[in-house]
Amino acid sequence: MSQKNEFKLNPKPSWKELPIASIIPQPSTSRFYLTGDWRSFRPVIDKDKCVGCGLCWSYCPDAAIKWFEDGSVEVDLNYCKGCGVCAEECPAKAITMVEEVEE
């Protein structure tokens, strides 16, 4: 006679219900939460200075830079947290960080 293991599924809490320093239990959940509200500075790209190297895209820790086949880039402000890594790594100095203001 075989024994059948019974597992009870525990409902996972929402990330908003987790205590500080917790790990979000489900992968790929950040696309559902707009994290751009966290920033106090945002990147502005001078398209005339941009050389299309893609370093901003490759260094962005939030994958908030969209890099297109023609070499142009744009920032997805829904997810950009304003860390400034893109501006720091841009060899053409085409990205500047400006203070976010409430409208």
Backbone as XML, in Angstrom:
<?xml version="1.0"?>
<chain id="A" units="angstrom">
  <residue number="1" name="MET">
    <atom name="N" x="0.837" y="-1.167" z="0.000"/>
    <atom name="CA" x="0.000" y="0.000" z="0.000"/>
    <atom name="C" x="0.889" y="1.241" z="0.000"/>
  </residue>
  <residue number="2" name="SER">
    <atom name="N" x="0.699" y="2.100" z="-0.957"/>
    <atom name="CA" x="1.537" y="3.304" z="-1.027"/>
    <atom name="C" x="0.917" y="4.428" z="-0.215"/>
  </residue>
  <residue number="3" name="GLN">
    <atom name="N" x="1.806" y="5.203" z="0.330"/>
    <atom name="CA" x="1.361" y="6.341" z="1.126"/>
    <atom name="C" x="1.335" y="7.567" z="0.232"/>
  </residue>
  <residue number="4" name="LYS">
    <atom name="N" x="0.274" y="8.310" z="0.274"/>
    <atom name="CA" x="0.157" y="9.514" z="-0.547"/>
    <atom name="C" x="0.461" y="10.732" z="0.325"/>
  </residue>
  <residue number="5" name="ASN">
    <atom name="N" x="1.441" y="11.509" z="-0.124"/>
    <atom name="CA" x="1.778" y="12.738" z="0.603"/>
    <atom name="C" x="0.777" y="13.814" z="0.236"/>
  </residue>
  <residue number="6" name="GLU">
    <atom name="N" x="0.250" y="14.433" z="1.228"/>
    <atom name="CA" x="-0.676" y="15.530" z="0.978"/>
    <atom name="C" x="-0.005" y="16.830" z="1.381"/>
  </residue>
  <residue number="7" name="PHE">
    <atom name="N" x="0.024" y="17.739" z="0.445"/>
    <atom name="CA" x="0.608" y="19.043" z="0.700"/>
    <atom name="C" x="-0.507" y="20.073" z="0.751"/>
  </residue>
  <residue number="8" name="LYS">
    <atom name="N" x="-0.433" y="20.925" z="1.728"/>
    <atom name="CA" x="-1.396" y="22.012" z="1.814"/>
    <atom name="C" x="-0.743" y="23.268" z="1.252"/>
  </residue>
  <residue number="9" name="LEU">
    <atom name="N" x="-1.440" y="23.912" z="0.357"/>
    <atom name="CA" x="-0.922" y="25.147" z="-0.214"/>
    <atom name="C" x="-1.244" y="26.320" z="0.707"/>
  </residue>
  <residue number="10" name="ASN">
    <atom name="N" x="-0.218" y="27.068" z="1.032"/>
    <atom name="CA" x="-0.412" y="28.257" z="1.848"/>
    <atom name="C" x="-0.511" y="29.456" z="0.922"/>
  </residue>
  <residue number="11" name="PRO">
    <atom name="N" x="-1.505" y="30.284" z="1.089"/>
    <atom name="CA" x="-1.586" y="31.468" z="0.231"/>
    <atom name="C" x="-0.399" y="32.389" z="0.492"/>
  </residue>
  <residue number="12" name="LYS">
    <atom name="N" x="0.164" y="32.914" z="-0.577"/>
    <atom name="CA" x="1.309" y="33.819" z="-0.464"/>
    <atom name="C" x="0.804" y="35.235" z="-0.192"/>
  </residue>
  <residue number="13" name="PRO">
    <atom name="N" x="1.480" y="35.953" z="0.698"/>
    <atom name="CA" x="1.066" y="37.336" z="0.965"/>
    <atom name="C" x="1.454" y="38.249" z="-0.189"/>
  </residue>
  <residue number="14" name="SER">
    <atom name="N" x="0.777" y="39.338" z="-0.302"/>
    <atom name="CA" x="1.129" y="40.369" z="-1.273"/>
    <atom name="C" x="2.437" y="41.008" z="-0.817"/>
  </residue>
  <residue number="15" name="TRP">
    <atom name="N" x="3.202" y="41.578" z="-1.745"/>
    <atom name="CA" x="4.466" y="42.228" z="-1.364"/>
    <atom name="C" x="4.215" y="43.382" z="-0.413"/>
  </residue>
  <residue number="16" name="LYS">
    <atom name="N" x="3.013" y="43.955" z="-0.465"/>
    <atom name="CA" x="2.679" y="45.071" z="0.426"/>
    <atom name="C" x="2.472" y="44.612" z="1.863"/>
  </residue>
  <residue number="17" name="GLU">
    <atom name="N" x="2.236" y="43.316" z="2.052"/>
    <atom name="CA" x="1.998" y="42.763" z="3.386"/>
    <atom name="C" x="3.260" y="42.175" z="4.019"/>
  </residue>
  <residue number="18" name="LEU">
    <atom name="N" x="4.356" y="42.132" z="3.267"/>
    <atom name="CA" x="5.585" y="41.531" z="3.771"/>
    <atom name="C" x="6.297" y="42.457" z="4.749"/>
  </residue>
  <residue number="19" name="PRO">
    <atom name="N" x="6.948" y="41.895" z="5.772"/>
    <atom name="CA" x="7.744" y="42.733" z="6.674"/>
    <atom name="C" x="8.984" y="43.253" z="5.955"/>
  </residue>
  <residue number="20" name="ILE">
    <atom name="N" x="9.607" y="44.269" z="6.507"/>
    <atom name="CA" x="10.809" y="44.852" z="5.917"/>
    <atom name="C" x="11.883" y="43.782" z="5.767"/>
  </residue>
  <residue number="21" name="ALA">
    <atom name="N" x="12.638" y="43.851" z="4.674"/>
    <atom name="CA" x="13.737" y="42.940" z="4.348"/>
    <atom name="C" x="13.250" y="41.542" z="4.000"/>
  </residue>
  <residue number="22" name="SER">
    <atom name="N" x="12.051" y="41.437" z="3.452"/>
    <atom name="CA" x="11.538" y="40.145" z="3.016"/>
    <atom name="C" x="11.813" y="39.943" z="1.538"/>
  </residue>
  <residue number="23" name="ILE">
    <atom name="N" x="11.711" y="38.730" z="1.123"/>
    <atom name="CA" x="11.883" y="38.388" z="-0.281"/>
    <atom name="C" x="10.503" y="38.185" z="-0.889"/>
  </residue>
  <residue number="24" name="ILE">
    <atom name="N" x="10.276" y="38.784" z="-2.035"/>
    <atom name="CA" x="8.993" y="38.614" z="-2.711"/>
    <atom name="C" x="8.905" y="37.156" z="-3.180"/>
  </residue>
  <residue number="25" name="PRO">
    <atom name="N" x="7.819" y="36.459" z="-2.849"/>
    <atom name="CA" x="7.751" y="35.025" z="-3.098"/>
    <atom name="C" x="7.584" y="34.615" z="-4.556"/>
  </residue>
  <residue number="26" name="GLN">
    <atom name="N" x="7.161" y="35.480" z="-5.424"/>
    <atom name="CA" x="6.922" y="35.093" z="-6.801"/>
    <atom name="C" x="7.841" y="35.870" z="-7.730"/>
  </residue>
  <residue number="27" name="PRO">
    <atom name="N" x="8.468" y="35.182" z="-8.692"/>
    <atom name="CA" x="9.322" y="35.898" z="-9.637"/>
    <atom name="C" x="8.500" y="36.724" z="-10.612"/>
  </residue>
  <residue number="28" name="SER">
    <atom name="N" x="9.127" y="37.695" z="-11.207"/>
    <atom name="CA" x="8.529" y="38.528" z="-12.256"/>
    <atom name="C" x="7.342" y="39.354" z="-11.792"/>
  </residue>
  <residue number="29" name="THR">
    <atom name="N" x="7.268" y="39.662" z="-10.506"/>
    <atom name="CA" x="6.136" y="40.449" z="-10.041"/>
    <atom name="C" x="6.374" y="41.944" z="-10.206"/>
  </residue>
  <residue number="30" name="SER">
    <atom name="N" x="7.625" y="42.359" z="-10.443"/>
    <atom name="CA" x="7.900" y="43.791" z="-10.529"/>
    <atom name="C" x="7.226" y="44.440" z="-11.725"/>
  </residue>
  <residue number="31" name="ARG">
    <atom name="N" x="6.911" y="43.670" z="-12.754"/>
    <atom name="CA" x="6.244" y="44.288" z="-13.900"/>
    <atom name="C" x="4.828" y="44.731" z="-13.557"/>
  </residue>
  <residue number="32" name="PHE">
    <atom name="N" x="4.273" y="44.194" z="-12.481"/>
    <atom name="CA" x="2.938" y="44.575" z="-12.072"/>
    <atom name="C" x="2.925" y="45.779" z="-11.126"/>
  </residue>
  <residue number="33" name="TYR">
    <atom name="N" x="4.095" y="46.160" z="-10.611"/>
    <atom name="CA" x="4.184" y="47.265" z="-9.670"/>
    <atom name="C" x="5.047" y="48.366" z="-10.269"/>
  </residue>
  <residue number="34" name="LEU">
    <atom name="N" x="4.472" y="49.521" z="-10.423"/>
    <atom name="CA" x="5.197" y="50.639" z="-11.007"/>
    <atom name="C" x="6.098" y="51.242" z="-9.944"/>
  </residue>
  <residue number="35" name="THR">
    <atom name="N" x="7.393" y="51.015" z="-10.103"/>
    <atom name="CA" x="8.360" y="51.427" z="-9.098"/>
    <atom name="C" x="8.928" y="52.811" z="-9.351"/>
  </residue>
  <residue number="36" name="GLY">
    <atom name="N" x="8.526" y="53.459" z="-10.441"/>
    <atom name="CA" x="9.022" y="54.789" z="-10.758"/>
    <atom name="C" x="8.592" y="55.854" z="-9.763"/>
  </residue>
  <residue number="37" name="ASP">
    <atom name="N" x="7.591" y="55.560" z="-8.964"/>
    <atom name="CA" x="7.132" y="56.523" z="-7.954"/>
    <atom name="C" x="8.161" y="56.734" z="-6.856"/>
  </residue>
  <residue number="38" name="TRP">
    <atom name="N" x="9.179" y="55.905" z="-6.781"/>
    <atom name="CA" x="10.170" y="55.982" z="-5.722"/>
    <atom name="C" x="11.205" y="57.066" z="-5.963"/>
  </residue>
  <residue number="39" name="ARG">
    <atom name="N" x="11.337" y="57.529" z="-7.183"/>
    <atom name="CA" x="12.478" y="58.383" z="-7.514"/>
    <atom name="C" x="12.261" y="59.840" z="-7.116"/>
  </residue>
  <residue number="40" name="SER">
    <atom name="N" x="13.385" y="60.525" z="-6.890"/>
    <atom name="CA" x="13.362" y="61.965" z="-6.654"/>
    <atom name="C" x="14.099" y="62.694" z="-7.775"/>
  </residue>
  <residue number="41" name="PHE">
    <atom name="N" x="14.860" y="61.950" z="-8.591"/>
    <atom name="CA" x="15.512" y="62.486" z="-9.782"/>
    <atom name="C" x="15.189" y="61.568" z="-10.953"/>
  </residue>
  <residue number="42" name="ARG">
    <atom name="N" x="15.130" y="62.137" z="-12.156"/>
    <atom name="CA" x="14.866" y="61.324" z="-13.331"/>
    <atom name="C" x="15.856" y="61.665" z="-14.432"/>
  </residue>
  <residue number="43" name="PRO">
    <atom name="N" x="16.175" y="60.696" z="-15.286"/>
    <atom name="CA" x="17.112" y="60.951" z="-16.372"/>
    <atom name="C" x="16.411" y="61.630" z="-17.557"/>
  </residue>
  <residue number="44" name="VAL">
    <atom name="N" x="17.129" y="62.563" z="-18.160"/>
    <atom name="CA" x="16.671" y="63.206" z="-19.391"/>
    <atom name="C" x="17.758" y="62.977" z="-20.430"/>
  </residue>
  <residue number="45" name="ILE">
    <atom name="N" x="17.354" y="62.452" z="-21.589"/>
    <atom name="CA" x="18.319" y="62.110" z="-22.635"/>
    <atom name="C" x="18.331" y="63.206" z="-23.701"/>
  </residue>
  <residue number="46" name="ASP">
    <atom name="N" x="19.522" y="63.727" z="-23.970"/>
    <atom name="CA" x="19.718" y="64.685" z="-25.063"/>
    <atom name="C" x="19.982" y="63.855" z="-26.322"/>
  </residue>
  <residue number="47" name="LYS">
    <atom name="N" x="18.977" y="63.730" z="-27.161"/>
    <atom name="CA" x="19.071" y="62.859" z="-28.336"/>
    <atom name="C" x="20.117" y="63.342" z="-29.339"/>
  </residue>
  <residue number="48" name="ASP">
    <atom name="N" x="20.455" y="64.632" z="-29.312"/>
    <atom name="CA" x="21.492" y="65.145" z="-30.207"/>
    <atom name="C" x="22.886" y="64.691" z="-29.775"/>
  </residue>
  <residue number="49" name="LYS">
    <atom name="N" x="23.081" y="64.500" z="-28.473"/>
    <atom name="CA" x="24.381" y="64.055" z="-27.961"/>
    <atom name="C" x="24.521" y="62.537" z="-27.946"/>
  </residue>
  <residue number="50" name="CYS">
    <atom name="N" x="23.412" y="61.824" z="-27.891"/>
    <atom name="CA" x="23.429" y="60.363" z="-27.762"/>
    <atom name="C" x="24.086" y="59.731" z="-28.993"/>
  </residue>
  <residue number="51" name="VAL">
    <atom name="N" x="25.045" y="58.835" z="-28.734"/>
    <atom name="CA" x="25.757" y="58.154" z="-29.812"/>
    <atom name="C" x="25.218" y="56.735" z="-30.048"/>
  </residue>
  <residue number="52" name="GLY">
    <atom name="N" x="24.222" y="56.323" z="-29.271"/>
    <atom name="CA" x="23.598" y="55.013" z="-29.463"/>
    <atom name="C" x="24.450" y="53.834" z="-29.053"/>
  </residue>
  <residue number="53" name="CYS">
    <atom name="N" x="25.333" y="54.025" z="-28.093"/>
    <atom name="CA" x="26.244" y="52.941" z="-27.676"/>
    <atom name="C" x="25.547" y="51.862" z="-26.852"/>
  </residue>
  <residue number="54" name="GLY">
    <atom name="N" x="24.469" y="52.218" z="-26.174"/>
    <atom name="CA" x="23.721" y="51.249" z="-25.377"/>
    <atom name="C" x="24.266" y="50.993" z="-23.990"/>
  </residue>
  <residue number="55" name="LEU">
    <atom name="N" x="25.273" y="51.749" z="-23.561"/>
    <atom name="CA" x="25.812" y="51.524" z="-22.213"/>
    <atom name="C" x="24.774" y="51.840" z="-21.137"/>
  </residue>
  <residue number="56" name="CYS">
    <atom name="N" x="23.961" y="52.851" z="-21.363"/>
    <atom name="CA" x="22.908" y="53.173" z="-20.382"/>
    <atom name="C" x="21.961" y="51.990" z="-20.227"/>
  </residue>
  <residue number="57" name="TRP">
    <atom name="N" x="21.618" y="51.384" z="-21.334"/>
    <atom name="CA" x="20.724" y="50.223" z="-21.346"/>
    <atom name="C" x="21.357" y="49.041" z="-20.608"/>
  </residue>
  <residue number="58" name="SER">
    <atom name="N" x="22.636" y="48.784" z="-20.882"/>
    <atom name="CA" x="23.271" y="47.615" z="-20.273"/>
    <atom name="C" x="23.553" y="47.792" z="-18.779"/>
  </residue>
  <residue number="59" name="TYR">
    <atom name="N" x="23.746" y="49.005" z="-18.328"/>
    <atom name="CA" x="24.036" y="49.245" z="-16.911"/>
    <atom name="C" x="22.795" y="49.494" z="-16.058"/>
  </residue>
  <residue number="60" name="CYS">
    <atom name="N" x="21.660" y="49.792" z="-16.662"/>
    <atom name="CA" x="20.451" y="50.122" z="-15.889"/>
    <atom name="C" x="20.033" y="48.935" z="-15.022"/>
  </residue>
  <residue number="61" name="PRO">
    <atom name="N" x="20.032" y="49.091" z="-13.691"/>
    <atom name="CA" x="19.686" y="47.969" z="-12.815"/>
    <atom name="C" x="18.198" y="47.641" z="-12.815"/>
  </residue>
  <residue number="62" name="ASP">
    <atom name="N" x="17.374" y="48.524" z="-13.372"/>
    <atom name="CA" x="15.928" y="48.310" z="-13.359"/>
    <atom name="C" x="15.354" y="47.959" z="-14.724"/>
  </residue>
  <residue number="63" name="ALA">
    <atom name="N" x="16.218" y="47.819" z="-15.730"/>
    <atom name="CA" x="15.768" y="47.551" z="-17.105"/>
    <atom name="C" x="14.732" y="48.594" z="-17.541"/>
  </residue>
  <residue number="64" name="ALA">
    <atom name="N" x="14.967" y="49.836" z="-17.155"/>
    <atom name="CA" x="14.037" y="50.917" z="-17.474"/>
    <atom name="C" x="14.426" y="51.675" z="-18.737"/>
  </residue>
  <residue number="65" name="ILE">
    <atom name="N" x="15.531" y="51.287" z="-19.363"/>
    <atom name="CA" x="15.960" y="51.930" z="-20.602"/>
    <atom name="C" x="15.561" y="51.033" z="-21.765"/>
  </residue>
  <residue number="66" name="LYS">
    <atom name="N" x="14.875" y="51.622" z="-22.718"/>
    <atom name="CA" x="14.523" y="50.892" z="-23.936"/>
    <atom name="C" x="15.510" y="51.307" z="-25.012"/>
  </residue>
  <residue number="67" name="TRP">
    <atom name="N" x="16.133" y="50.325" z="-25.627"/>
    <atom name="CA" x="17.134" y="50.570" z="-26.662"/>
    <atom name="C" x="16.592" y="50.012" z="-27.960"/>
  </residue>
  <residue number="68" name="PHE">
    <atom name="N" x="16.494" y="50.858" z="-28.970"/>
    <atom name="CA" x="15.895" y="50.477" z="-30.233"/>
    <atom name="C" x="16.978" y="50.159" z="-31.272"/>
  </residue>
  <residue number="69" name="GLU">
    <atom name="N" x="16.597" y="49.449" z="-32.325"/>
    <atom name="CA" x="17.546" y="49.014" z="-33.353"/>
    <atom name="C" x="18.268" y="50.174" z="-34.024"/>
  </residue>
  <residue number="70" name="ASP">
    <atom name="N" x="17.628" y="51.325" z="-34.106"/>
    <atom name="CA" x="18.282" y="52.477" z="-34.741"/>
    <atom name="C" x="19.287" y="53.155" z="-33.807"/>
  </residue>
  <residue number="71" name="GLY">
    <atom name="N" x="19.460" y="52.618" z="-32.598"/>
    <atom name="CA" x="20.420" y="53.170" z="-31.641"/>
    <atom name="C" x="19.825" y="54.205" z="-30.702"/>
  </residue>
  <residue number="72" name="SER">
    <atom name="N" x="18.562" y="54.535" z="-30.881"/>
    <atom name="CA" x="17.936" y="55.510" z="-29.991"/>
    <atom name="C" x="17.514" y="54.818" z="-28.693"/>
  </residue>
  <residue number="73" name="VAL">
    <atom name="N" x="17.430" y="55.610" z="-27.635"/>
    <atom name="CA" x="17.017" y="55.092" z="-26.326"/>
    <atom name="C" x="15.947" y="55.988" z="-25.732"/>
  </residue>
  <residue number="74" name="GLU">
    <atom name="N" x="15.157" y="55.404" z="-24.869"/>
    <atom name="CA" x="14.208" y="56.192" z="-24.080"/>
    <atom name="C" x="14.056" y="55.534" z="-22.719"/>
  </residue>
  <residue number="75" name="VAL">
    <atom name="N" x="13.645" y="56.322" z="-21.755"/>
    <atom name="CA" x="13.522" y="55.847" z="-20.381"/>
    <atom name="C" x="12.058" y="55.547" z="-20.082"/>
  </residue>
  <residue number="76" name="ASP">
    <atom name="N" x="11.799" y="54.372" z="-19.537"/>
    <atom name="CA" x="10.460" y="54.017" z="-19.087"/>
    <atom name="C" x="10.319" y="54.533" z="-17.660"/>
  </residue>
  <residue number="77" name="LEU">
    <atom name="N" x="9.692" y="55.673" z="-17.516"/>
    <atom name="CA" x="9.591" y="56.318" z="-16.205"/>
    <atom name="C" x="8.655" y="55.580" z="-15.252"/>
  </residue>
  <residue number="78" name="ASN">
    <atom name="N" x="7.924" y="54.609" z="-15.757"/>
    <atom name="CA" x="7.106" y="53.785" z="-14.861"/>
    <atom name="C" x="7.968" y="52.927" z="-13.950"/>
  </residue>
  <residue number="79" name="TYR">
    <atom name="N" x="9.189" y="52.587" z="-14.408"/>
    <atom name="CA" x="10.055" y="51.689" z="-13.646"/>
    <atom name="C" x="11.377" y="52.317" z="-13.227"/>
  </residue>
  <residue number="80" name="CYS">
    <atom name="N" x="11.762" y="53.432" z="-13.804"/>
    <atom name="CA" x="13.028" y="54.085" z="-13.458"/>
    <atom name="C" x="12.957" y="54.603" z="-12.022"/>
  </residue>
  <residue number="81" name="LYS">
    <atom name="N" x="13.937" y="54.212" z="-11.214"/>
    <atom name="CA" x="13.973" y="54.658" z="-9.817"/>
    <atom name="C" x="14.872" y="55.868" z="-9.614"/>
  </residue>
  <residue number="82" name="GLY">
    <atom name="N" x="15.477" y="56.355" z="-10.706"/>
    <atom name="CA" x="16.282" y="57.568" z="-10.613"/>
    <atom name="C" x="17.632" y="57.392" z="-9.966"/>
  </residue>
  <residue number="83" name="CYS">
    <atom name="N" x="18.243" y="56.245" z="-10.115"/>
    <atom name="CA" x="19.529" y="55.977" z="-9.456"/>
    <atom name="C" x="20.680" y="56.758" z="-10.085"/>
  </residue>
  <residue number="84" name="GLY">
    <atom name="N" x="20.565" y="57.111" z="-11.371"/>
    <atom name="CA" x="21.602" y="57.885" z="-12.034"/>
    <atom name="C" x="22.735" y="57.078" z="-12.635"/>
  </residue>
  <residue number="85" name="VAL">
    <atom name="N" x="22.653" y="55.762" z="-12.595"/>
    <atom name="CA" x="23.702" y="54.927" z="-13.171"/>
    <atom name="C" x="23.828" y="55.194" z="-14.674"/>
  </residue>
  <residue number="86" name="CYS">
    <atom name="N" x="22.713" y="55.352" z="-15.350"/>
    <atom name="CA" x="22.748" y="55.602" z="-16.796"/>
    <atom name="C" x="23.512" y="56.885" z="-17.111"/>
  </residue>
  <residue number="87" name="ALA">
    <atom name="N" x="23.276" y="57.941" z="-16.358"/>
    <atom name="CA" x="23.962" y="59.216" z="-16.580"/>
    <atom name="C" x="25.451" y="59.101" z="-16.263"/>
  </residue>
  <residue number="88" name="GLU">
    <atom name="N" x="25.770" y="58.338" z="-15.247"/>
    <atom name="CA" x="27.169" y="58.155" z="-14.845"/>
    <atom name="C" x="27.952" y="57.371" z="-15.897"/>
  </residue>
  <residue number="89" name="GLU">
    <atom name="N" x="27.332" y="56.390" z="-16.517"/>
    <atom name="CA" x="28.012" y="55.517" z="-17.475"/>
    <atom name="C" x="27.999" y="56.047" z="-18.906"/>
  </residue>
  <residue number="90" name="CYS">
    <atom name="N" x="27.200" y="57.050" z="-19.196"/>
    <atom name="CA" x="27.095" y="57.569" z="-20.563"/>
    <atom name="C" x="28.394" y="58.262" z="-20.986"/>
  </residue>
  <residue number="91" name="PRO">
    <atom name="N" x="29.121" y="57.708" z="-21.983"/>
    <atom name="CA" x="30.393" y="58.313" z="-22.377"/>
    <atom name="C" x="30.213" y="59.648" z="-23.102"/>
  </residue>
  <residue number="92" name="ALA">
    <atom name="N" x="29.047" y="59.869" z="-23.690"/>
    <atom name="CA" x="28.787" y="61.113" z="-24.425"/>
    <atom name="C" x="28.181" y="62.194" z="-23.530"/>
  </residue>
  <residue number="93" name="LYS">
    <atom name="N" x="27.933" y="61.860" z="-22.276"/>
    <atom name="CA" x="27.288" y="62.782" z="-21.322"/>
    <atom name="C" x="25.969" y="63.314" z="-21.893"/>
  </residue>
  <residue number="94" name="ALA">
    <atom name="N" x="25.214" y="62.382" z="-22.522"/>
    <atom name="CA" x="23.936" y="62.732" z="-23.131"/>
    <atom name="C" x="22.771" y="62.606" z="-22.152"/>
  </residue>
  <residue number="95" name="ILE">
    <atom name="N" x="23.051" y="62.113" z="-20.962"/>
    <atom name="CA" x="21.990" y="61.921" z="-19.964"/>
    <atom name="C" x="22.293" y="62.769" z="-18.754"/>
  </residue>
  <residue number="96" name="THR">
    <atom name="N" x="21.314" y="63.572" z="-18.367"/>
    <atom name="CA" x="21.442" y="64.366" z="-17.138"/>
    <atom name="C" x="20.304" y="64.007" z="-16.204"/>
  </residue>
  <residue number="97" name="MET">
    <atom name="N" x="20.565" y="64.101" z="-14.943"/>
    <atom name="CA" x="19.551" y="63.820" z="-13.938"/>
    <atom name="C" x="18.933" y="65.135" z="-13.493"/>
  </residue>
  <residue number="98" name="VAL">
    <atom name="N" x="17.610" y="65.211" z="-13.555"/>
    <atom name="CA" x="16.901" y="66.418" z="-13.130"/>
    <atom name="C" x="15.977" y="66.051" z="-11.978"/>
  </residue>
  <residue number="99" name="GLU">
    <atom name="N" x="15.777" y="67.012" z="-11.110"/>
    <atom name="CA" x="14.930" y="66.772" z="-9.943"/>
    <atom name="C" x="13.481" y="66.580" z="-10.370"/>
  </residue>
  <residue number="100" name="GLU">
    <atom name="N" x="12.880" y="65.574" z="-9.794"/>
    <atom name="CA" x="11.463" y="65.275" z="-10.053"/>
    <atom name="C" x="10.620" y="66.309" z="-9.312"/>
  </residue>
  <residue number="101" name="VAL">
    <atom name="N" x="9.646" y="66.874" z="-9.961"/>
    <atom name="CA" x="8.770" y="67.842" z="-9.314"/>
    <atom name="C" x="7.327" y="67.358" z="-9.417"/>
  </residue>
  <residue number="102" name="GLU">
    <atom name="N" x="6.560" y="67.642" z="-8.390"/>
    <atom name="CA" x="5.149" y="67.276" z="-8.412"/>
    <atom name="C" x="4.405" y="68.304" z="-9.245"/>
  </residue>
  <residue number="103" name="GLU">
    <atom name="N" x="3.493" y="67.785" z="-10.041"/>
    <atom name="CA" x="2.718" y="68.676" z="-10.909"/>
    <atom name="C" x="1.360" y="68.939" z="-10.335"/>
  </residue>
</chain>
